[in-house]
Amino acid sequence: MQTALGIIVGILVLQLIICSHELGHFIVGKKLGFGIVEFSIGFGPKLFQWRRKETQYTLRLLPIGGYCRFVGEDEEDDRPDAFNNQSVPRRIAVAAAGGVANLLLGLVLSVVLVFGWGDPAMQRPMVGSVMADSPAQAGGMLPGDLITKIGDADVVTIDDIDLSQVAVGDVLEFTVRRDGQDVVLPLTMEMNEEHQRIMVGITFANSYIRPGFFKSLARAGEITYTAVVETIKALGHIFSGHVEEVGGVIAVVAVIGQAAATPFGAFLVIMYGILITANLGLLNLLPLPALDGGRIVLLIVEGIRKKPLKRSVEGAIHGIGLICFLVLAAILAVWDVIRLTGG
């Protein structure tokens, strides 16, 4: 049951990210006066549809994507609102809007994360569990205790806890907040044989500090920026030949599903959502055929030449790119299944 629920959550999160991408194209296209034939959520047979003015809105059976189809996008059309009859800057704006929408979604998810759960970089030193036969258990530490001091040093986040200068046999006084009162617990440090280092013997609860309003907004921006930077680094590793961690749609859904099944599933799902939407946004802006970035490059070439490429040439470029991406998606799907099944 949990596995099925996790898969559903994974699919829904991925669908949200893809729909936000297509919604970016749609909103900017509408604002700039582009004719739009259809805005579809999902692929396959139609489940529900309605028409407003000239645009058909469709909900389809398979929740694995979506699309925004413009008038005259891939064919000649004499209508003044046809895609290819618009100016180059307008078409570039529409092409770039999908990736930008993904980055904006990352920012929105970051705001939800910080306001709803707290700053991921500021984990509170609250005890989640106490290991058996550990200094923490021997000293009387309990789940739910909030560590506020070690000796005379204040502890605000888990990063304030430093045992690097502690020796076996040292007695440290941990001040914890328990039921609204401060309790001092003397803990005698011991060597953990399994990890070969001194450990208190606790895990921390999934509890984070919520900054003030403006600080939270700033942190949301920083989290989104970090996701973008990490995506760029990952792309650099991939293009330099390090493809071990590359995964496809199946792997993405599996990772989100596994996160959803943990005790702090919502927190992790949002974290993964931020990374994945930044990943999709930047990937689509790469200057490769069939991607938004590839279309932007061709539009820049058109602007420099003062005339468009032949539609047949442009179609062939994107068609070849699409075939390559479909082959890559199939290979990644097989790779994902092999890794997930331990084959």
Disulfide bonds with the S-S distance in Angstrom:
none
